[in-house]
Amino acid sequence: MITVSIPLIPAPDGDLLIPAGHVTALLRSLAADWLRSTDIGEMRGDEQTVTDLSRVLNELADQIDVECIGFTSRPQQ
């Protein structure tokens, strides 16, 4: 089981924000933990389903990274 600490940043409108790097790290850690649990026989789900879901989490993390890179790489106007 993984243990993660994620900082929450208050926005001016009262919402709470989570840094994207922490979100992607959480998604990747969760995917890796699922695969590790499957490898050692602790996961009770279908192995192919767990593998597919882990892949989806990693793809989502990649997509978030790409979106953030695109956002921060925009030229200032």
N, C-alpha and C positions, 0 to 999 in steps of 0.2 A: 504494500500500500504506500502511496506517495503522500507526502506532507508538503504543502505549499503555502507560502505567505505572499499575499498580493496586496500592494498598497492601493488604497482608494484615495482619489483626489477629488475634493469638492469643487464643483463648477459654480460659477456665479449665480446660476439659476436654481441651485440647490440639488441638482443631479450629482451622482457620484460617477467618476470616471476611473477606468482601469487602464494603465499604460499598455499599449498594443504589444510591446515586447513581452510583457508578463502573460498576456492572453495567449500568444503563440507558444510561449514556453510551456504553459499549462496544457494546451492542446497536445503538444508533442510528448510531454511527460505522461499524460494520460494514455495516449496511444502506445507508447513504449511499455508502460506498466501492464496494459492489457495483453500485449504480445508476450511479455515476460511471464505473466500469469498463465497464459496458454502453454508456453514452453515447459513450465514446471508442473503442469497439470492442475493448477488451482482454479482455472476458469471453467465454469460449468456450461458455458455456451458452446455453440458449434464453432469449431476452430476457423472455418472459412469465413463465417460471419464476423468473428472477432477480427480477423485479418482485414476484411473489407472495411469494417468500421474504423479500424486503426488507420488505414490508408486514407479514408475520408477525412479524419481529423488532421492528418498531416497535410493533405491537400488544402484544407480550410486554413491552416496555419500559413501555408505558402501563399495563399491568396491574400490573406491579411498583410503579410510582409510586402508583397508586390504593391498592394494598394497604398500602404504607408510610404514605401519608397517613391512611388509616383507622386504622392501628395507632397512629400518633403522635397522632391526634386523639381517642382514647378518653379519657373523663373518668377522672381518678385516683380510686381508691376508698380 
